[in-house]
Amino acid sequence: MSLDIQLVDYHNAQQAADLVALLNAYARDPMGGGEALSDYTQQHLIEQLRATPNALSLIAYLDNEAVGLLNAFQSLSTFAAKPLFNIHDLAVTPSARGQGVASALMGKLENIARARGACKITLEVLSGNLTAKALYERQGFKSYQLDPAMGQAEFLQKYL
């Protein structure tokens, strides 16, 4: 078994195709919403990632097959005045689950984040995704709170 984690070059046609295919598979999974990416998204995602200078994507290749994806975005912690990274997507194909692929992707991102002087990595997870939550806890992630009396942070969204 040969696992290779690659930083995606959005101009590399094969990596771009692998990224879209992996993200589409994730979108179709119940944890990704259960619906395929729209045709528009499939056709424009890579050009939008190219146009986003703080975007970073990693693909895991297991024996030369694309089996895992991590999309992250670098931002800024205003409280620390240092970079931070937010993991936006983390997915592993069903056939490769349980083989350390997600841990390897997260480890690679952590190395990149440390090299860039980041103070933290953040992510969101569905409360019912117990497998992912267990992985994140093993990786050292914890619920976010500033003051226990004020409770834990919640992730909210508003569609536009």
C-alpha positions as CSV (number, residue, x, y, z in Angstrom):
1,M,0.0,0.0,0.0
2,S,1.4,3.3,-1.1
3,L,-0.2,6.5,0.2
4,D,0.8,9.8,-1.4
5,I,-0.6,13.1,-0.2
6,Q,-0.3,15.8,-2.9
7,L,-0.8,19.6,-2.7
8,V,-3.1,20.3,-5.6
9,D,-1.9,22.5,-8.5
10,Y,-5.2,23.8,-9.8
11,H,-3.6,24.1,-13.3
12,N,-2.9,20.3,-13.3
13,A,-5.7,18.8,-15.4
14,Q,-5.5,15.4,-13.7
15,Q,-5.5,16.8,-10.2
16,A,-8.3,19.1,-11.1
17,A,-10.4,16.3,-12.4
18,D,-9.6,14.1,-9.4
19,L,-10.6,17.0,-7.0
20,V,-14.0,17.5,-8.7
21,A,-14.7,13.8,-8.8
22,L,-13.8,13.3,-5.1
23,L,-15.9,16.4,-4.1
24,N,-18.8,15.2,-6.2
25,A,-18.6,11.8,-4.5
26,Y,-18.6,13.4,-1.1
27,A,-21.5,15.7,-2.0
28,R,-23.6,12.5,-3.0
29,D,-22.8,10.9,0.4
30,P,-25.4,11.5,3.2
31,M,-22.7,13.4,5.2
32,G,-22.1,15.7,2.2
33,G,-25.8,16.4,1.7
34,G,-26.8,13.5,-0.5
35,E,-26.9,15.3,-3.8
36,A,-24.4,15.6,-6.6
37,L,-22.7,18.9,-7.3
38,S,-24.6,21.0,-9.8
39,D,-23.3,21.1,-13.4
40,Y,-22.3,24.7,-12.8
41,T,-20.2,23.8,-9.8
42,Q,-18.5,20.9,-11.6
43,Q,-17.7,23.2,-14.5
44,H,-16.5,26.3,-12.5
45,L,-15.1,25.0,-9.2
46,I,-11.5,24.8,-10.4
47,E,-11.5,28.3,-11.9
48,Q,-12.9,29.6,-8.7
49,L,-10.3,27.9,-6.6
50,R,-7.6,29.3,-8.9
51,A,-9.0,32.7,-8.3
52,T,-9.0,32.3,-4.5
53,P,-5.4,32.9,-3.3
54,N,-6.1,31.5,0.2
55,A,-7.4,28.2,-1.1
56,L,-5.5,25.0,-0.5
57,S,-6.4,21.5,-1.5
58,L,-4.8,18.1,-0.8
59,I,-5.5,14.9,-2.6
60,A,-4.6,11.5,-1.2
61,Y,-3.6,8.8,-3.7
62,L,-3.6,5.2,-2.5
63,D,-1.7,3.1,-5.0
64,N,-2.1,5.9,-7.5
65,E,-5.9,6.1,-7.1
66,A,-7.4,9.3,-5.8
67,V,-9.2,8.3,-2.6
68,G,-9.2,11.4,-0.3
69,L,-9.7,15.1,-0.5
70,L,-9.1,18.0,1.9
71,N,-10.1,21.6,0.9
72,A,-9.0,24.3,3.3
73,F,-8.8,28.1,3.3
74,Q,-6.2,30.3,5.1
75,S,-7.7,33.2,7.0
76,L,-6.6,35.3,10.0
77,S,-7.1,35.0,13.7
78,T,-7.7,38.6,14.8
79,F,-7.2,37.6,18.4
80,A,-3.8,36.1,17.7
81,A,-2.8,38.2,14.7
82,K,-1.7,35.0,13.0
83,P,-2.9,32.9,10.1
84,L,-5.4,30.1,10.7
85,F,-6.7,27.4,8.4
86,N,-10.3,26.2,8.1
87,I,-11.0,22.8,6.8
88,H,-14.0,23.2,4.5
89,D,-14.1,19.6,3.1
90,L,-12.6,16.4,4.2
91,A,-13.7,13.2,2.5
92,V,-12.4,9.7,1.9
93,T,-13.9,7.2,-0.6
94,P,-15.7,4.3,1.1
95,S,-13.2,1.8,-0.3
96,A,-10.3,3.6,1.4
97,R,-11.9,4.4,4.8
98,G,-10.2,3.0,7.9
99,Q,-6.8,3.1,6.2
100,G,-5.4,6.3,7.7
101,V,-6.2,8.5,4.7
102,A,-8.0,11.2,6.6
103,S,-5.4,11.3,9.3
104,A,-2.6,11.6,6.7
105,L,-4.5,14.5,5.0
106,M,-4.9,16.3,8.3
107,G,-1.3,15.7,9.2
108,K,-0.1,17.2,5.9
109,L,-2.4,20.3,6.4
110,E,-1.0,20.7,10.0
111,N,2.5,20.6,8.7
112,I,1.7,23.3,6.1
113,A,-0.2,25.4,8.7
114,R,2.8,25.2,11.1
115,A,5.2,26.2,8.4
116,R,3.1,29.2,7.6
117,G,3.0,30.3,11.2
118,A,-0.7,29.5,11.8
119,C,-2.1,29.5,15.3
120,K,-4.9,27.0,14.7
121,I,-7.0,24.8,12.4
122,T,-10.7,24.9,12.5
123,L,-13.5,22.8,11.0
124,E,-17.2,22.1,11.2
125,V,-18.7,18.6,11.6
126,L,-22.3,17.3,11.7
127,S,-23.3,16.3,15.2
128,G,-24.4,12.9,13.9
129,N,-21.1,12.1,12.1
130,L,-19.7,10.2,15.0
131,T,-16.9,8.6,13.0
132,A,-15.6,12.0,11.9
133,K,-16.0,13.4,15.4
134,A,-13.9,10.6,16.8
135,L,-11.2,11.2,14.2
136,Y,-11.1,14.9,15.0
137,E,-10.9,14.2,18.7
138,R,-8.0,11.8,18.1
139,Q,-6.3,14.6,16.1
140,G,-6.6,17.0,19.0
141,F,-9.7,19.0,18.0
142,K,-12.0,20.2,20.7
143,S,-15.3,22.2,20.8
144,Y,-14.7,25.9,20.8
145,Q,-15.6,28.2,23.6
146,L,-14.1,31.3,25.1
147,D,-15.9,31.2,28.5
148,P,-17.6,28.0,29.6
149,A,-20.4,30.1,31.1
150,M,-21.2,31.4,27.6
151,G,-21.4,27.9,26.1
152,Q,-19.8,26.4,23.0
153,A,-19.6,28.1,19.6
154,E,-22.2,27.1,17.0
155,F,-21.8,27.1,13.3
156,L,-24.5,29.0,11.5
157,Q,-25.2,29.8,7.9
158,K,-27.4,32.1,5.7
159,Y,-27.9,31.3,2.1
160,L,-27.7,34.2,-0.3
